[in-house]
Amino acid sequence: MDVNATKIGQIIFVITVIMVFFTLRFAKGKTTNLPLIGFYAILLNVIFAPAGWIYCWYWSTKPMLPKE
């Protein structure tokens, strides 16, 4: 079996970009530090992808911050 590391890297990169986009979209209006959420999403998706998916789900279910 021929393993192509370039293709695997491209797949991981595309999945990371998609998950970071959705995580930031879900977290908008629910946090005061959006860049940190994006950084955590990148780290989780690169190191251990299922954790990044759970992190995205967490932000999709979190309630909005109250308006002041």
C-alpha positions as CSV (number, residue, x, y, z in Angstrom):
1,M,0.0,0.0,0.0
2,D,1.4,3.4,-1.0
3,V,0.9,6.1,1.6
4,N,1.0,9.6,0.2
5,A,2.0,12.0,3.0
6,T,1.2,15.0,0.8
7,K,-2.4,14.0,0.3
8,I,-2.9,13.2,4.0
9,G,-1.4,16.6,4.9
10,Q,-3.7,18.4,2.5
11,I,-6.8,16.6,3.9
12,I,-5.8,17.5,7.5
13,F,-5.3,21.1,6.4
14,V,-8.7,21.4,4.6
15,I,-10.5,19.8,7.6
16,T,-8.7,22.2,10.0
17,V,-9.7,25.2,7.9
18,I,-13.4,24.1,7.7
19,M,-13.6,23.3,11.5
20,V,-11.9,26.6,12.5
21,F,-14.3,28.5,10.3
22,F,-17.4,26.8,11.8
23,T,-16.0,27.1,15.4
24,L,-15.4,30.8,15.0
25,R,-18.8,31.3,13.4
26,F,-20.5,29.4,16.3
27,A,-18.5,31.3,19.0
28,K,-19.2,34.7,17.6
29,G,-21.4,36.6,20.1
30,K,-20.7,33.9,22.8
31,T,-17.2,34.9,23.9
32,T,-15.2,38.1,24.4
33,N,-11.9,36.6,23.1
34,L,-12.5,35.2,19.6
35,P,-8.8,35.0,18.6
36,L,-8.1,32.7,21.5
37,I,-11.0,30.4,20.4
38,G,-9.6,30.3,16.9
39,F,-6.1,29.4,18.2
40,Y,-7.5,26.6,20.4
41,A,-9.5,25.3,17.4
42,I,-6.4,25.2,15.2
43,L,-4.4,23.4,17.9
44,L,-7.1,20.8,18.6
45,N,-7.7,20.1,15.0
46,V,-4.0,19.7,14.1
47,I,-3.1,17.7,17.2
48,F,-6.2,15.5,17.6
49,A,-9.0,16.2,15.2
50,P,-12.0,14.6,17.1
51,A,-11.2,17.0,20.0
52,G,-11.6,19.9,17.6
53,W,-14.9,18.6,16.5
54,I,-16.1,18.3,20.1
55,Y,-14.8,21.9,20.7
56,C,-16.9,23.1,17.7
57,W,-19.9,21.3,19.0
58,Y,-19.4,22.9,22.5
59,W,-19.5,26.4,21.0
60,S,-22.5,25.6,18.9
61,T,-24.5,24.6,22.0
62,K,-23.3,27.4,24.3
63,P,-25.8,30.2,25.0
64,M,-25.2,33.8,23.8
65,L,-23.7,36.3,26.1
66,P,-26.2,38.7,27.7
67,K,-26.4,42.2,26.2
68,E,-25.4,45.0,28.5
